[in-house]
Amino acid sequence: MSSRPKRVQRMLAICGIVGPILYTIVLIAIGLLRPGYNHLKQFMSELGEVGGPNAIIMNTIGFMLLGVLMIAFSLGLHRGIKEGSKIGPALIAISGVGWITVGLFHVDPNTVNASLKAMLHVIGAMLVGLGFSTAPFAIARRSRKDHRWVSYRPYSLATGLLTAILGLVFIFGGIEGWMGALQRMVIGVPLLWIEVMAIRLLRLS
């Protein structure tokens, strides 16, 4: 790989490293700045709700920037694993589109009936869930034939399985008073996986 493509690949890997870290910092910081906000009980989307303090920061530097960085990382991962199915990287990119959608169409707590904006917000969240719960399985399948990535297959499979289980618990068996914590676990497990895969990608670049 020549010098310029290597630099591009490193930048794409760095996008995957920076995204989860920056998102976590913004999430915690904006939550601390919101009077009465409880990370254990409340959803992350509430930090970006219409009229909320610092909502613009959460929606742009939090949700939307993470989406852009996930899309960039998906391209780097596609380039970094030997030729195979494009489904895995595409699913990561889909999750990125979901994050951008969540940031663009933030929730309005003053709207009693479901608005178009609220429905688009939910669709964005569903795209994030779809991408994050299925991408690890697809990447695990693709990495079988690449000796540089094959040792990461068990971790990818475990991430996909755990994310799917947590997602089902979140949707169908939510624990009252702990929904915020459960949502953060559903998102945190695949974000950690992204971080690990991005660090590996950078080392190979």
C-alpha positions as CSV (number, residue, x, y, z in Angstrom):
1,M,0.0,0.0,0.0
2,S,1.5,3.3,-1.0
3,S,2.0,6.3,1.3
4,R,-1.2,8.2,0.5
5,P,-3.6,5.2,0.8
6,K,-1.9,4.3,4.1
7,R,-2.6,7.8,5.4
8,V,-6.2,7.6,4.3
9,Q,-6.6,4.2,6.0
10,R,-5.1,5.5,9.2
11,M,-7.5,8.4,9.2
12,L,-10.5,6.1,8.7
13,A,-9.3,3.9,11.6
14,I,-8.8,6.9,13.8
15,C,-12.4,7.9,13.0
16,G,-13.5,4.6,14.6
17,I,-11.3,5.2,17.6
18,V,-12.4,8.8,18.2
19,G,-16.1,8.2,17.6
20,P,-17.0,6.1,20.7
21,I,-14.7,8.0,23.0
22,L,-16.0,11.5,22.0
23,Y,-19.6,10.3,22.1
24,T,-19.1,8.9,25.7
25,I,-17.5,12.2,26.8
26,V,-20.3,14.3,25.3
27,L,-23.0,12.0,26.7
28,I,-21.7,12.1,30.3
29,A,-20.9,15.9,30.2
30,I,-24.2,17.0,28.8
31,G,-26.0,14.7,31.3
32,L,-24.0,16.3,34.2
33,L,-24.9,19.8,32.9
34,R,-28.7,18.9,32.8
35,P,-30.3,19.7,36.1
36,G,-32.0,16.6,37.5
37,Y,-31.0,14.3,34.7
38,N,-30.4,10.7,35.7
39,H,-28.2,8.5,33.4
40,L,-29.6,5.3,35.0
41,K,-33.3,6.2,34.5
42,Q,-33.5,8.4,31.4
43,F,-32.9,7.8,27.7
44,M,-30.0,9.4,25.8
45,S,-32.3,11.1,23.3
46,E,-33.7,13.2,26.1
47,L,-30.4,15.1,26.2
48,G,-31.1,16.3,22.6
49,E,-34.8,17.1,23.0
50,V,-36.3,20.3,21.6
51,G,-35.6,23.2,24.0
52,G,-33.3,21.2,26.3
53,P,-30.1,22.9,27.6
54,N,-27.1,22.1,25.5
55,A,-29.3,20.0,23.2
56,I,-27.6,21.3,20.1
57,I,-24.2,20.0,21.4
58,M,-25.7,16.5,22.0
59,N,-27.4,16.4,18.6
60,T,-24.4,17.6,16.6
61,I,-21.2,16.7,18.4
62,G,-22.8,13.7,20.1
63,F,-25.2,11.9,17.8
64,M,-24.5,13.3,14.3
65,L,-20.7,13.4,14.5
66,L,-20.7,9.8,15.8
67,G,-22.7,8.9,12.7
68,V,-20.3,10.5,10.3
69,L,-17.3,8.9,12.0
70,M,-19.0,5.5,11.9
71,I,-19.6,5.8,8.2
72,A,-16.0,6.7,7.6
73,F,-14.8,3.8,9.8
74,S,-17.0,1.4,7.9
75,L,-15.1,2.2,4.7
76,G,-11.8,1.7,6.5
77,L,-12.9,-1.7,7.9
78,H,-14.0,-2.7,4.4
79,R,-10.6,-1.8,3.0
80,G,-8.8,-3.4,5.9
81,I,-10.3,-6.9,5.8
82,K,-9.6,-9.3,2.9
83,E,-12.1,-9.3,0.2
84,G,-15.5,-10.7,1.2
85,S,-19.1,-9.7,1.8
86,K,-19.7,-6.0,2.0
87,I,-22.7,-6.6,4.4
88,G,-20.7,-6.0,7.6
89,P,-19.2,-2.6,6.7
90,A,-22.6,-1.7,5.2
91,L,-24.4,-2.4,8.4
92,I,-21.9,-0.2,10.4
93,A,-22.6,2.5,7.8
94,I,-26.3,2.0,8.3
95,S,-25.9,2.5,12.0
96,G,-24.0,5.7,11.2
97,V,-27.0,6.9,9.1
98,G,-29.2,6.1,12.1
99,W,-27.1,8.2,14.4
100,I,-27.3,11.2,12.0
101,T,-31.0,10.7,11.8
102,V,-31.4,10.7,15.5
103,G,-29.5,13.9,15.8
104,L,-31.4,15.6,13.0
105,F,-34.9,14.7,14.2
106,H,-34.7,15.1,17.9
107,V,-37.7,14.4,20.2
108,D,-40.1,17.1,21.3
109,P,-41.4,16.5,24.8
110,N,-44.2,19.0,24.3
111,T,-45.8,17.0,21.5
112,V,-48.6,14.7,22.8
113,N,-49.2,12.8,19.6
114,A,-46.4,11.2,17.6
115,S,-45.1,13.7,15.1
116,L,-43.3,13.1,11.8
117,K,-40.1,14.2,13.5
118,A,-40.6,11.8,16.4
119,M,-41.3,8.9,14.0
120,L,-38.1,9.7,12.0
121,H,-36.2,9.8,15.3
122,V,-37.5,6.3,16.1
123,I,-36.6,5.1,12.6
124,G,-33.0,6.4,13.2
125,A,-32.8,4.6,16.5
126,M,-34.0,1.4,14.8
127,L,-31.3,1.8,12.2
128,V,-28.7,2.1,14.9
129,G,-30.0,-1.0,16.6
130,L,-30.1,-3.0,13.4
131,G,-26.6,-2.0,12.4
132,F,-25.0,-2.5,15.8
133,S,-26.7,-5.9,16.5
134,T,-26.0,-7.5,13.2
135,A,-22.7,-6.0,12.0
136,P,-20.5,-8.0,14.4
137,F,-21.9,-11.3,13.0
138,A,-21.3,-10.2,9.4
139,I,-17.7,-9.0,10.2
140,A,-17.0,-12.3,12.0
141,R,-18.0,-14.2,8.9
142,R,-15.9,-12.1,6.6
143,S,-12.8,-12.3,8.9
144,R,-12.7,-16.1,8.7
145,K,-10.3,-16.0,5.7
146,D,-8.1,-13.2,6.9
147,H,-5.4,-14.5,9.3
148,R,-4.9,-10.9,10.6
149,W,-8.5,-10.8,11.8
150,V,-9.4,-14.4,12.5
151,S,-8.5,-14.2,16.2
152,Y,-11.1,-11.4,16.6
153,R,-14.0,-13.6,15.4
154,P,-15.0,-14.9,18.8
155,Y,-15.1,-11.4,20.2
156,S,-17.2,-10.2,17.2
157,L,-19.6,-13.1,17.6
158,A,-19.9,-12.6,21.4
159,T,-20.5,-8.8,20.8
160,G,-23.3,-9.6,18.3
161,L,-25.0,-12.1,20.6
162,L,-24.7,-9.9,23.8
163,T,-26.0,-6.9,21.9
164,A,-29.0,-8.8,20.5
165,I,-29.9,-10.2,24.0
166,L,-29.6,-6.8,25.6
167,G,-31.7,-5.3,22.8
168,L,-34.5,-7.8,23.3
169,V,-34.5,-7.2,27.1
170,F,-34.6,-3.5,26.4
171,I,-37.5,-3.7,24.0
172,F,-39.6,-6.5,25.6
173,G,-38.6,-6.7,29.2
174,G,-37.4,-3.3,30.3
175,I,-36.5,-2.9,34.0
176,E,-38.4,0.0,35.6
177,G,-36.0,2.6,36.9
178,W,-33.1,1.2,35.0
179,M,-34.0,1.9,31.3
180,G,-31.3,4.5,30.9
181,A,-28.7,2.1,32.1
182,L,-30.0,-0.7,30.0
183,Q,-30.0,1.5,26.9
184,R,-26.4,2.5,27.5
185,M,-25.4,-1.2,27.7
186,V,-27.2,-1.9,24.5
187,I,-25.2,0.9,22.8
188,G,-22.0,0.5,24.9
189,V,-21.2,-3.1,24.0
190,P,-21.1,-2.5,20.2
191,L,-19.3,0.8,20.6
192,L,-16.6,-0.9,22.6
193,W,-16.4,-3.5,19.7
194,I,-16.0,-0.6,17.3
195,E,-13.2,0.8,19.4
196,V,-11.3,-2.5,19.6
197,M,-11.7,-3.1,15.8
198,A,-10.6,0.4,15.0
199,I,-7.5,0.1,17.1
200,R,-6.7,-3.2,15.3
201,L,-7.3,-1.5,12.0
202,L,-4.9,1.3,12.9
203,R,-2.2,-1.1,13.8
204,L,-2.5,-2.9,10.5
205,S,-2.5,0.3,8.5
